[in-house]
Amino acid sequence: MPYLTLQPADLVVLDLAGQVVAGERRPSIEHELHLRIYQQRPDVQAVVHTHSVYASAVAATRQSIPPILDVIVDAVGGEIPCAEYAPHGSSQLAQNCWAALGSNNAVLLANHGVVAVGADLEQAYTVSQIVENAAKVYLLSHLIGKPVMLAQEVVDYEKAFMQTEYGQGTNK
Ligand SMILES: [Zn+2]
């Protein structure tokens, strides 16, 4: 449905088993993709799916975005993997997305777009923006050289640092 004319009454609410509990419309064709993540990741309370341009450009090559920026590690947990291709709306896509996501916070969907997750909608949306910026930087960096990946020990250090030291204590 066109987002500009979407009304609250057009929304469809599903339970974790995929049963419609509110709303008159048919659920999104990607509801299985969202459901699978909510079923397996109790820490995830929001899933944002976009077709943003730069991330889609990388996804069109079926490549992952390596950890080339600190912020990627902080927000996503390391590399932004590209899930294997499956047609949109398919169970296979939901399966491939989940297989690539694991405990991280974002994946690219081959020839399709982005899935970002978070503890709330604000975090998931922020992650989706960081993925888009990371894709932009990754593509631009190829213009002047070969982007340098952060070493695995740096990735591990930053992940641990984000979990224990960063911020105002809300993530402890
Ligand atoms: Zn889509």
Backbone and ligand atoms as CSV (ligand in chain L), in Angstrom:
chain,resi,resn,atom,element,x,y,z
A,1,MET,N,N,0.852,-1.195,0.000
A,1,MET,CA,C,0.000,0.000,0.000
A,1,MET,C,C,0.886,1.243,0.000
A,2,PRO,N,N,0.450,2.316,-0.669
A,2,PRO,CA,C,1.271,3.538,-0.679
A,2,PRO,C,C,1.368,4.155,0.726
A,3,TYR,N,N,2.612,4.380,1.171
A,3,TYR,CA,C,2.830,4.837,2.545
A,3,TYR,C,C,2.200,6.208,2.804
A,4,LEU,N,N,2.174,7.058,1.765
A,4,LEU,CA,C,1.679,8.421,1.984
A,4,LEU,C,C,0.197,8.454,2.338
A,5,THR,N,N,-0.529,7.440,1.935
A,5,THR,CA,C,-1.967,7.439,2.239
A,5,THR,C,C,-2.333,6.389,3.287
A,6,LEU,N,N,-1.315,5.724,3.815
A,6,LEU,CA,C,-1.554,4.679,4.817
A,6,LEU,C,C,-2.179,5.269,6.086
A,7,GLN,N,N,-3.184,4.621,6.618
A,7,GLN,CA,C,-3.846,5.057,7.847
A,7,GLN,C,C,-3.616,4.006,8.945
A,8,PRO,N,N,-3.705,4.432,10.216
A,8,PRO,CA,C,-3.536,3.441,11.301
A,8,PRO,C,C,-4.452,2.229,11.125
A,9,ALA,N,N,-5.646,2.449,10.606
A,9,ALA,CA,C,-6.597,1.334,10.439
A,9,ALA,C,C,-6.134,0.328,9.382
A,10,ASP,N,N,-5.161,0.730,8.553
A,10,ASP,CA,C,-4.649,-0.191,7.526
A,10,ASP,C,C,-3.629,-1.178,8.090
A,11,LEU,N,N,-3.155,-0.903,9.300
A,11,LEU,CA,C,-2.120,-1.765,9.875
A,11,LEU,C,C,-2.722,-3.101,10.318
A,12,VAL,N,N,-1.899,-4.131,10.220
A,12,VAL,CA,C,-2.323,-5.471,10.614
A,12,VAL,C,C,-1.396,-5.943,11.730
A,13,VAL,N,N,-1.998,-6.417,12.815
A,13,VAL,CA,C,-1.203,-6.894,13.960
A,13,VAL,C,C,-1.225,-8.417,13.970
A,14,LEU,N,N,-0.013,-9.000,14.066
A,14,LEU,CA,C,0.107,-10.459,14.136
A,14,LEU,C,C,0.664,-10.853,15.501
A,15,ASP,N,N,0.311,-12.044,15.956
A,15,ASP,CA,C,1.001,-12.567,17.135
A,15,ASP,C,C,2.258,-13.316,16.666
A,16,LEU,N,N,3.024,-13.832,17.636
A,16,LEU,CA,C,4.304,-14.457,17.290
A,16,LEU,C,C,4.135,-15.744,16.484
A,17,ALA,N,N,2.918,-16.291,16.488
A,17,ALA,CA,C,2.655,-17.496,15.692
A,17,ALA,C,C,2.239,-17.128,14.272
A,18,GLY,N,N,2.084,-15.813,14.009
A,18,GLY,CA,C,1.724,-15.382,12.667
A,18,GLY,C,C,0.219,-15.266,12.443
A,19,GLN,N,N,-0.563,-15.380,13.512
A,19,GLN,CA,C,-2.021,-15.232,13.385
A,19,GLN,C,C,-2.393,-13.755,13.478
A,20,VAL,N,N,-3.318,-13.325,12.616
A,20,VAL,CA,C,-3.784,-11.938,12.666
A,20,VAL,C,C,-4.619,-11.743,13.918
A,21,VAL,N,N,-4.239,-10.746,14.736
A,21,VAL,CA,C,-5.016,-10.475,15.953
A,21,VAL,C,C,-5.736,-9.137,15.871
A,22,ALA,N,N,-5.367,-8.296,14.896
A,22,ALA,CA,C,-6.084,-7.023,14.707
A,22,ALA,C,C,-5.847,-6.540,13.289
A,23,GLY,N,N,-6.840,-5.831,12.746
A,23,GLY,CA,C,-6.712,-5.261,11.411
A,23,GLY,C,C,-7.502,-6.053,10.387
A,24,GLU,N,N,-7.884,-5.342,9.330
A,24,GLU,CA,C,-8.737,-5.937,8.295
A,24,GLU,C,C,-7.953,-6.324,7.050
A,25,ARG,N,N,-6.743,-5.756,6.908
A,25,ARG,CA,C,-5.975,-5.970,5.678
A,25,ARG,C,C,-5.214,-7.290,5.716
A,26,ARG,N,N,-4.602,-7.617,4.570
A,26,ARG,CA,C,-3.673,-8.748,4.543
A,26,ARG,C,C,-2.330,-8.257,5.082
A,27,PRO,N,N,-1.635,-9.078,5.869
A,27,PRO,CA,C,-0.327,-8.650,6.368
A,27,PRO,C,C,0.686,-8.503,5.226
A,28,SER,N,N,1.740,-7.732,5.488
A,28,SER,CA,C,2.826,-7.544,4.520
A,28,SER,C,C,3.341,-8.893,4.030
A,29,ILE,N,N,3.774,-8.940,2.755
A,29,ILE,CA,C,4.316,-10.208,2.234
A,29,ILE,C,C,5.594,-10.611,2.959
A,30,GLU,N,N,6.243,-9.640,3.630
A,30,GLU,CA,C,7.486,-9.972,4.336
A,30,GLU,C,C,7.244,-10.287,5.813
A,31,HIS,N,N,5.997,-10.574,6.199
A,31,HIS,CA,C,5.736,-10.781,7.631
A,31,HIS,C,C,6.512,-11.983,8.185
A,32,GLU,N,N,6.758,-12.972,7.354
A,32,GLU,CA,C,7.477,-14.156,7.837
A,32,GLU,C,C,8.929,-13.813,8.195
A,33,LEU,N,N,9.510,-12.924,7.392
A,33,LEU,CA,C,10.878,-12.467,7.648
A,33,LEU,C,C,10.952,-11.780,9.020
A,34,HIS,N,N,9.981,-10.889,9.282
A,34,HIS,CA,C,9.943,-10.187,10.573
A,34,HIS,C,C,9.680,-11.185,11.715
A,35,LEU,N,N,8.690,-12.052,11.510
A,35,LEU,CA,C,8.291,-13.009,12.553
A,35,LEU,C,C,9.442,-13.895,13.002
A,36,ARG,N,N,10.167,-14.404,12.030
A,36,ARG,CA,C,11.244,-15.332,12.342
A,36,ARG,C,C,12.270,-14.681,13.274
A,37,ILE,N,N,12.550,-13.400,13.020
A,37,ILE,CA,C,13.513,-12.694,13.871
A,37,ILE,C,C,12.937,-12.519,15.280
A,38,TYR,N,N,11.689,-12.065,15.373
A,38,TYR,CA,C,11.080,-11.887,16.703
A,38,TYR,C,C,11.002,-13.205,17.473
A,39,GLN,N,N,10.752,-14.293,16.748
A,39,GLN,CA,C,10.638,-15.599,17.412
A,39,GLN,C,C,11.964,-16.049,18.001
A,40,GLN,N,N,13.077,-15.718,17.306
A,40,GLN,CA,C,14.373,-16.256,17.725
A,40,GLN,C,C,15.195,-15.287,18.558
A,41,ARG,N,N,14.844,-14.001,18.524
A,41,ARG,CA,C,15.665,-12.995,19.219
A,41,ARG,C,C,14.794,-12.194,20.177
A,42,PRO,N,N,14.619,-12.670,21.403
A,42,PRO,CA,C,13.796,-11.930,22.364
A,42,PRO,C,C,14.318,-10.516,22.643
A,43,ASP,N,N,15.612,-10.282,22.382
A,43,ASP,CA,C,16.182,-8.944,22.600
A,43,ASP,C,C,15.715,-7.964,21.523
A,44,VAL,N,N,15.190,-8.480,20.422
A,44,VAL,CA,C,14.748,-7.611,19.324
A,44,VAL,C,C,13.266,-7.271,19.496
A,45,GLN,N,N,13.000,-5.973,19.587
A,45,GLN,CA,C,11.614,-5.517,19.727
A,45,GLN,C,C,11.192,-4.668,18.532
A,46,ALA,N,N,12.089,-4.500,17.558
A,46,ALA,CA,C,11.729,-3.748,16.355
A,46,ALA,C,C,12.596,-4.227,15.187
A,47,VAL,N,N,11.966,-4.350,14.018
A,47,VAL,CA,C,12.659,-4.733,12.784
A,47,VAL,C,C,12.327,-3.672,11.741
A,48,VAL,N,N,13.362,-3.080,11.141
A,48,VAL,CA,C,13.160,-2.081,10.085
A,48,VAL,C,C,13.693,-2.652,8.779
A,49,HIS,N,N,12.847,-2.647,7.761
A,49,HIS,CA,C,13.249,-3.160,6.452
A,49,HIS,C,C,13.192,-2.011,5.453
A,50,THR,N,N,14.314,-1.770,4.744
A,50,THR,CA,C,14.351,-0.665,3.784
A,50,THR,C,C,14.888,-1.133,2.432
A,51,HIS,N,N,14.695,-0.286,1.443
A,51,HIS,CA,C,15.293,-0.479,0.113
A,51,HIS,C,C,16.209,0.710,-0.168
A,52,SER,N,N,16.939,1.165,0.855
A,52,SER,CA,C,17.766,2.365,0.709
A,52,SER,C,C,18.823,2.150,-0.387
A,53,VAL,N,N,19.167,3.262,-1.071
A,53,VAL,CA,C,19.877,3.174,-2.360
A,53,VAL,C,C,21.286,2.585,-2.260
A,54,TYR,N,N,22.118,3.128,-1.365
A,54,TYR,CA,C,23.519,2.695,-1.339
A,54,TYR,C,C,23.651,1.263,-0.824
A,55,ALA,N,N,22.885,0.939,0.198
A,55,ALA,CA,C,22.927,-0.440,0.708
A,55,ALA,C,C,22.396,-1.405,-0.346
A,56,SER,N,N,21.373,-0.984,-1.080
A,56,SER,CA,C,20.835,-1.840,-2.144
A,56,SER,C,C,21.861,-2.024,-3.260
A,57,ALA,N,N,22.680,-0.974,-3.496
A,57,ALA,CA,C,23.724,-1.075,-4.527
A,57,ALA,C,C,24.718,-2.174,-4.156
A,58,VAL,N,N,25.119,-2.211,-2.874
A,58,VAL,CA,C,26.030,-3.279,-2.426
A,58,VAL,C,C,25.307,-4.626,-2.490
A,59,ALA,N,N,24.047,-4.634,-2.057
A,59,ALA,CA,C,23.265,-5.885,-2.064
A,59,ALA,C,C,23.092,-6.421,-3.479
A,60,ALA,N,N,23.087,-5.526,-4.456
A,60,ALA,CA,C,22.949,-5.958,-5.859
A,60,ALA,C,C,24.173,-6.734,-6.325
A,61,THR,N,N,25.318,-6.520,-5.643
A,61,THR,CA,C,26.528,-7.287,-5.975
A,61,THR,C,C,26.634,-8.551,-5.116
A,62,ARG,N,N,25.668,-8.708,-4.199
A,62,ARG,CA,C,25.646,-9.864,-3.275
A,62,ARG,C,C,26.908,-9.930,-2.422
A,63,GLN,N,N,27.449,-8.765,-2.084
A,63,GLN,CA,C,28.618,-8.717,-1.207
A,63,GLN,C,C,28.214,-8.199,0.158
A,64,SER,N,N,28.982,-8.580,1.168
A,64,SER,CA,C,28.799,-8.038,2.504
A,64,SER,C,C,29.541,-6.721,2.615
A,65,ILE,N,N,29.187,-5.916,3.616
A,65,ILE,CA,C,29.965,-4.711,3.909
A,65,ILE,C,C,30.898,-5.060,5.064
A,66,PRO,N,N,32.203,-5.082,4.798
A,66,PRO,CA,C,33.126,-5.477,5.866
A,66,PRO,C,C,33.211,-4.402,6.945
A,67,PRO,N,N,33.752,-4.761,8.121
A,67,PRO,CA,C,33.891,-3.766,9.189
A,67,PRO,C,C,34.988,-2.765,8.854
A,68,ILE,N,N,34.644,-1.712,8.122
A,68,ILE,CA,C,35.628,-0.705,7.706
A,68,ILE,C,C,35.513,0.558,8.541
A,69,LEU,N,N,34.487,0.643,9.384
A,69,LEU,CA,C,34.306,1.804,10.265
A,69,LEU,C,C,33.989,1.303,11.674
A,70,ASP,N,N,34.474,2.039,12.675
A,70,ASP,CA,C,34.166,1.683,14.062
A,70,ASP,C,C,32.659,1.603,14.283
A,71,VAL,N,N,31.941,2.558,13.688
A,71,VAL,CA,C,30.505,2.654,13.957
A,71,VAL,C,C,29.747,1.421,13.450
A,72,ILE,N,N,30.289,0.757,12.437
A,72,ILE,CA,C,29.636,-0.469,11.938
A,72,ILE,C,C,29.698,-1.549,13.020
A,73,VAL,N,N,30.880,-1.673,13.614
A,73,VAL,CA,C,31.045,-2.672,14.678
A,73,VAL,C,C,30.144,-2.328,15.855
A,74,ASP,N,N,30.125,-1.035,16.229
A,74,ASP,CA,C,29.338,-0.607,17.379
A,74,ASP,C,C,27.851,-0.884,17.168
A,75,ALA,N,N,27.351,-0.568,15.977
A,75,ALA,CA,C,25.901,-0.627,15.744
A,75,ALA,C,C,25.429,-1.995,15.273
A,76,VAL,N,N,26.281,-2.675,14.498
A,76,VAL,CA,C,25.828,-3.911,13.851
A,76,VAL,C,C,26.447,-5.142,14.513
A,77,GLY,N,N,27.660,-4.993,15.063
A,77,GLY,CA,C,28.316,-6.122,15.712
A,77,GLY,C,C,29.440,-6.713,14.878
A,78,GLY,N,N,29.798,-6.064,13.767
A,78,GLY,CA,C,30.865,-6.555,12.898
A,78,GLY,C,C,30.461,-6.349,11.458
A,79,GLU,N,N,30.880,-7.281,10.603
A,79,GLU,CA,C,30.520,-7.215,9.189
A,79,GLU,C,C,28.994,-7.145,9.013
A,80,ILE,N,N,28.548,-6.463,7.962
A,80,ILE,CA,C,27.125,-6.490,7.612
A,80,ILE,C,C,26.994,-7.537,6.507
A,81,PRO,N,N,26.563,-8.759,6.868
A,81,PRO,CA,C,26.571,-9.836,5.881
A,81,PRO,C,C,25.459,-9.679,4.850
A,82,CYS,N,N,25.669,-10.279,3.693
A,82,CYS,CA,C,24.632,-10.285,2.670
A,82,CYS,C,C,23.982,-11.669,2.661
A,83,ALA,N,N,22.700,-11.696,2.970
A,83,ALA,CA,C,21.972,-12.978,2.976
A,83,ALA,C,C,21.855,-13.499,1.550
A,84,GLU,N,N,21.795,-14.806,1.415
A,84,GLU,CA,C,21.644,-15.419,0.088
A,84,GLU,C,C,20.333,-14.985,-0.552
A,85,TYR,N,N,20.339,-14.910,-1.864
A,85,TYR,CA,C,19.154,-14.441,-2.581
A,85,TYR,C,C,17.983,-15.419,-2.466
A,86,ALA,N,N,16.811,-14.854,-2.295
A,86,ALA,CA,C,15.552,-15.589,-2.467
A,86,ALA,C,C,14.516,-14.543,-2.870
A,87,PRO,N,N,13.471,-14.920,-3.597
A,87,PRO,CA,C,12.473,-13.936,-4.036
A,87,PRO,C,C,11.777,-13.267,-2.852
A,88,HIS,N,N,11.409,-11.990,-3.022
A,88,HIS,CA,C,10.773,-11.286,-1.898
A,88,HIS,C,C,9.437,-11.935,-1.551
A,89,GLY,N,N,9.150,-11.914,-0.256
A,89,GLY,CA,C,7.900,-12.510,0.219
A,89,GLY,C,C,7.968,-14.021,0.401
A,90,SER,N,N,9.111,-14.641,0.103
A,90,SER,CA,C,9.183,-16.108,0.190
A,90,SER,C,C,9.653,-16.565,1.571
A,91,SER,N,N,9.280,-17.789,1.920
A,91,SER,CA,C,9.766,-18.385,3.176
A,91,SER,C,C,11.282,-18.544,3.130
A,92,GLN,N,N,11.787,-18.813,1.938
A,92,GLN,CA,C,13.228,-18.978,1.796
A,92,GLN,C,C,13.960,-17.680,2.143
A,93,LEU,N,N,13.372,-16.543,1.759
A,93,LEU,CA,C,14.000,-15.262,2.094
A,93,LEU,C,C,14.037,-15.071,3.606
A,94,ALA,N,N,12.927,-15.404,4.273
A,94,ALA,CA,C,12.882,-15.295,5.741
A,94,ALA,C,C,13.977,-16.166,6.356
A,95,GLN,N,N,14.133,-17.370,5.809
A,95,GLN,CA,C,15.142,-18.309,6.309
A,95,GLN,C,C,16.558,-17.783,6.057
A,96,ASN,N,N,16.807,-17.298,4.845
A,96,ASN,CA,C,18.143,-16.795,4.496
A,96,ASN,C,C,18.510,-15.564,5.321
A,97,CYS,N,N,17.519,-14.712,5.548
A,97,CYS,CA,C,17.743,-13.489,6.332
A,97,CYS,C,C,18.147,-13.865,7.752
A,98,TRP,N,N,17.399,-14.784,8.341
A,98,TRP,CA,C,17.702,-15.197,9.711
A,98,TRP,C,C,19.061,-15.873,9.795
A,99,ALA,N,N,19.377,-16.711,8.819
A,99,ALA,CA,C,20.664,-17.418,8.818
A,99,ALA,C,C,21.826,-16.435,8.779
A,100,ALA,N,N,21.664,-15.332,8.051
A,100,ALA,CA,C,22.749,-14.354,7.939
A,100,ALA,C,C,22.788,-13.422,9.155
A,101,LEU,N,N,21.639,-13.161,9.761
A,101,LEU,CA,C,21.580,-12.190,10.862
A,101,LEU,C,C,22.223,-12.727,12.136
A,102,GLY,N,N,21.792,-13.906,12.578
A,102,GLY,CA,C,22.334,-14.457,13.828
A,102,GLY,C,C,22.180,-13.472,14.969
A,103,SER,N,N,23.292,-13.208,15.673
A,103,SER,CA,C,23.227,-12.316,16.825
A,103,SER,C,C,23.565,-10.869,16.471
A,104,ASN,N,N,23.798,-10.586,15.173
A,104,ASN,CA,C,24.110,-9.216,14.760
A,104,ASN,C,C,22.841,-8.387,14.584
A,105,ASN,N,N,23.020,-7.124,14.214
A,105,ASN,CA,C,21.864,-6.217,14.155
A,105,ASN,C,C,21.446,-5.790,12.756
A,106,ALA,N,N,22.126,-6.286,11.725
A,106,ALA,CA,C,21.716,-5.900,10.372
A,106,ALA,C,C,22.217,-6.884,9.338
A,107,VAL,N,N,21.469,-7.023,8.267
A,107,VAL,CA,C,21.901,-7.797,7.096
A,107,VAL,C,C,21.466,-7.066,5.837
A,108,LEU,N,N,22.195,-7.348,4.755
A,108,LEU,CA,C,21.727,-6.972,3.424
A,108,LEU,C,C,20.969,-8.166,2.872
A,109,LEU,N,N,19.938,-7.897,2.086
A,109,LEU,CA,C,19.223,-8.957,1.377
A,109,LEU,C,C,19.652,-8.860,-0.081
A,110,ALA,N,N,20.240,-9.929,-0.614
A,110,ALA,CA,C,20.773,-9.911,-1.979
A,110,ALA,C,C,19.734,-9.404,-2.973
A,111,ASN,N,N,20.151,-8.452,-3.805
A,111,ASN,CA,C,19.297,-7.880,-4.865
A,111,ASN,C,C,17.988,-7.321,-4.325
A,112,HIS,N,N,18.009,-6.800,-3.087
A,112,HIS,CA,C,16.740,-6.390,-2.470
A,112,HIS,C,C,16.899,-5.181,-1.558
A,113,GLY,N,N,17.551,-5.309,-0.418
A,113,GLY,CA,C,17.608,-4.173,0.504
A,113,GLY,C,C,18.272,-4.510,1.818
A,114,VAL,N,N,17.696,-3.976,2.896
A,114,VAL,CA,C,18.321,-4.017,4.220
A,114,VAL,C,C,17.309,-4.493,5.263
A,115,VAL,N,N,17.782,-5.249,6.239
A,115,VAL,CA,C,16.999,-5.517,7.442
A,115,VAL,C,C,17.847,-5.105,8.635
A,116,ALA,N,N,17.289,-4.235,9.479
A,116,ALA,CA,C,17.980,-3.771,10.682
A,116,ALA,C,C,17.092,-4.059,11.882
A,117,VAL,N,N,17.717,-4.428,12.996
A,117,VAL,CA,C,16.929,-4.758,14.189
A,117,VAL,C,C,17.454,-3.978,15.388
A,118,GLY,N,N,16.604,-3.866,16.418
A,118,GLY,CA,C,17.021,-3.178,17.626
A,118,GLY,C,C,16.111,-3.497,18.790
A,119,ALA,N,N,16.515,-2.995,19.960
A,119,ALA,CA,C,15.728,-3.209,21.177
A,119,ALA,C,C,14.445,-2.391,21.146
A,120,ASP,N,N,14.425,-1.342,20.317
A,120,ASP,CA,C,13.195,-0.562,20.103
A,120,ASP,C,C,13.265,0.033,18.692
A,121,LEU,N,N,12.170,0.699,18.311
A,121,LEU,CA,C,12.077,1.199,16.943
A,121,LEU,C,C,13.165,2.231,16.641
A,122,GLU,N,N,13.457,3.072,17.626
A,122,GLU,CA,C,14.474,4.105,17.424
A,122,GLU,C,C,15.830,3.465,17.120
A,123,GLN,N,N,16.182,2.426,17.881
A,123,GLN,CA,C,17.476,1.767,17.657
A,123,GLN,C,C,17.510,1.067,16.299
A,124,ALA,N,N,16.442,0.363,15.958
A,124,ALA,CA,C,16.407,-0.341,14.671
A,124,ALA,C,C,16.510,0.652,13.514
A,125,TYR,N,N,15.823,1.792,13.640
A,125,TYR,CA,C,15.870,2.820,12.605
A,125,TYR,C,C,17.284,3.403,12.504
A,126,THR,N,N,17.897,3.675,13.663
A,126,THR,CA,C,19.265,4.192,13.671
A,126,THR,C,C,20.220,3.208,13.000
A,127,VAL,N,N,20.081,1.920,13.298
A,127,VAL,CA,C,20.926,0.908,12.669
A,127,VAL,C,C,20.733,0.925,11.153
A,128,SER,N,N,19.486,1.071,10.703
A,128,SER,CA,C,19.237,1.085,9.249
A,128,SER,C,C,19.928,2.278,8.599
A,129,GLN,N,N,19.978,3.410,9.309
A,129,GLN,CA,C,20.668,4.596,8.782
A,129,GLN,C,C,22.181,4.395,8.773
A,130,ILE,N,N,22.697,3.747,9.809
A,130,ILE,CA,C,24.143,3.485,9.872
A,130,ILE,C,C,24.546,2.536,8.747
A,131,VAL,N,N,23.706,1.546,8.446
A,131,VAL,CA,C,23.984,0.618,7.338
A,131,VAL,C,C,24.023,1.396,6.017
A,132,GLU,N,N,23.068,2.300,5.838
A,132,GLU,CA,C,23.052,3.074,4.595
A,132,GLU,C,C,24.302,3.940,4.472
A,133,ASN,N,N,24.693,4.598,5.575
A,133,ASN,CA,C,25.913,5.416,5.555
A,133,ASN,C,C,27.152,4.551,5.333
A,134,ALA,N,N,27.183,3.380,5.951
A,134,ALA,CA,C,28.328,2.476,5.792
A,134,ALA,C,C,28.462,2.050,4.330
A,135,ALA,N,N,27.323,1.769,3.696
A,135,ALA,CA,C,27.342,1.365,2.288
A,135,ALA,C,C,27.868,2.502,1.420
A,136,LYS,N,N,27.446,3.712,1.747
A,136,LYS,CA,C,27.882,4.894,0.992
A,136,LYS,C,C,29.390,5.075,1.126
A,137,VAL,N,N,29.893,4.992,2.367
A,137,VAL,CA,C,31.331,5.136,2.619
A,137,VAL,C,C,32.106,4.012,1.934
A,138,TYR,N,N,31.575,2.809,2.006
A,138,TYR,CA,C,32.246,1.651,1.392
A,138,TYR,C,C,32.388,1.858,-0.116
A,139,LEU,N,N,31.310,2.295,-0.757
A,139,LEU,CA,C,31.355,2.528,-2.201
A,139,LEU,C,C,32.295,3.682,-2.538
A,140,LEU,N,N,32.207,4.790,-1.788
A,140,LEU,CA,C,33.057,5.955,-2.058
A,140,LEU,C,C,34.536,5.639,-1.848
A,141,SER,N,N,34.832,4.829,-0.826
A,141,SER,CA,C,36.236,4.555,-0.516
A,141,SER,C,C,36.927,3.813,-1.660
A,142,HIS,N,N,36.139,3.079,-2.452
A,142,HIS,CA,C,36.731,2.391,-3.602
A,142,HIS,C,C,37.220,3.363,-4.681
A,143,LEU,N,N,36.758,4.613,-4.630
A,143,LEU,CA,C,37.179,5.594,-5.633
A,143,LEU,C,C,38.627,5.996,-5.450
A,144,ILE,N,N,39.117,5.960,-4.185
A,144,ILE,CA,C,40.472,6.444,-3.936
A,144,ILE,C,C,41.409,5.352,-3.457
A,145,GLY,N,N,40.932,4.135,-3.390
A,145,GLY,CA,C,41.803,3.049,-2.960
A,145,GLY,C,C,41.000,1.842,-2.547
A,146,LYS,N,N,41.649,0.991,-1.760
A,146,LYS,CA,C,40.976,-0.209,-1.287
A,146,LYS,C,C,40.668,-0.011,0.192
A,147,PRO,N,N,39.382,-0.040,0.573
A,147,PRO,CA,C,39.078,0.160,1.993
A,147,PRO,C,C,39.758,-0.887,2.869
A,148,VAL,N,N,40.262,-0.433,4.019
A,148,VAL,CA,C,40.995,-1.328,4.928
A,148,VAL,C,C,40.040,-1.810,6.010
A,149,MET,N,N,39.949,-3.109,6.147
A,149,MET,CA,C,39.086,-3.700,7.169
A,149,MET,C,C,39.709,-3.570,8.545
A,150,LEU,N,N,38.900,-3.349,9.555
A,150,LEU,CA,C,39.404,-3.402,10.925
A,150,LEU,C,C,39.827,-4.840,11.229
A,151,ALA,N,N,40.929,-4.981,11.968
A,151,ALA,CA,C,41.408,-6.321,12.324
A,151,ALA,C,C,40.404,-6.994,13.258
A,152,GLN,N,N,40.364,-8.316,13.215
A,152,GLN,CA,C,39.394,-9.056,14.037
A,152,GLN,C,C,39.552,-8.732,15.526
A,153,GLU,N,N,40.816,-8.532,15.988
A,153,GLU,CA,C,40.982,-8.244,17.424
A,153,GLU,C,C,40.404,-6.868,17.774
A,154,VAL,N,N,40.431,-5.948,16.805
A,154,VAL,CA,C,39.830,-4.634,17.042
A,154,VAL,C,C,38.306,-4.777,17.100
A,155,VAL,N,N,37.755,-5.578,16.180
A,155,VAL,CA,C,36.307,-5.825,16.176
A,155,VAL,C,C,35.886,-6.434,17.514
A,156,ASP,N,N,36.627,-7.440,17.960
A,156,ASP,CA,C,36.298,-8.103,19.235
A,156,ASP,C,C,36.390,-7.125,20.402
A,157,TYR,N,N,37.446,-6.297,20.382
A,157,TYR,CA,C,37.637,-5.322,21.457
A,157,TYR,C,C,36.475,-4.327,21.477
A,158,GLU,N,N,36.109,-3.825,20.294
A,158,GLU,CA,C,35.061,-2.803,20.237
A,158,GLU,C,C,33.703,-3.370,20.640
A,159,LYS,N,N,33.441,-4.606,20.253
A,159,LYS,CA,C,32.176,-5.223,20.656
A,159,LYS,C,C,32.092,-5.319,22.176
A,160,ALA,N,N,33.198,-5.780,22.785
A,160,ALA,CA,C,33.233,-5.909,24.245
A,160,ALA,C,C,33.131,-4.539,24.907
A,161,PHE,N,N,33.819,-3.556,24.312
A,161,PHE,CA,C,33.807,-2.196,24.854
A,161,PHE,C,C,32.392,-1.625,24.840
A,162,MET,N,N,31.674,-1.857,23.732
A,162,MET,CA,C,30.309,-1.328,23.614
A,162,MET,C,C,29.381,-1.959,24.642
A,163,GLN,N,N,29.658,-3.225,24.953
A,163,GLN,CA,C,28.775,-3.921,25.894
A,163,GLN,C,C,29.040,-3.535,27.340
A,164,THR,N,N,30.279,-3.089,27.632
A,164,THR,CA,C,30.607,-2.883,29.041
A,164,THR,C,C,30.940,-1.442,29.409
A,165,GLU,N,N,31.524,-0.680,28.488
A,165,GLU,CA,C,32.081,0.610,28.870
A,165,GLU,C,C,31.363,1.825,28.296
A,166,TYR,N,N,30.737,1.661,27.135
A,166,TYR,CA,C,30.262,2.820,26.390
A,166,TYR,C,C,28.922,3.312,26.924
A,167,GLY,N,N,28.693,4.628,26.788
A,167,GLY,CA,C,27.379,5.196,27.110
A,167,GLY,C,C,27.214,5.512,28.579
A,168,GLN,N,N,25.952,5.629,28.994
A,168,GLN,CA,C,25.637,6.089,30.341
A,168,GLN,C,C,25.127,4.962,31.228
A,169,GLY,N,N,25.478,3.754,30.867
A,169,GLY,CA,C,25.129,2.641,31.740
A,169,GLY,C,C,23.829,1.948,31.404
A,170,THR,N,N,23.125,2.447,30.360
A,170,THR,CA,C,21.828,1.848,30.022
A,170,THR,C,C,21.984,0.492,29.361
A,171,ASN,N,N,23.188,0.242,28.793
A,171,ASN,CA,C,23.365,-1.027,28.078
A,171,ASN,C,C,24.131,-2.039,28.932
A,172,LYS,N,N,24.263,-1.779,30.211
A,172,LYS,CA,C,24.957,-2.734,31.092
A,172,LYS,C,C,23.979,-3.769,31.601
L,1,ZN,ZN,ZN,11.561,-5.343,0.591
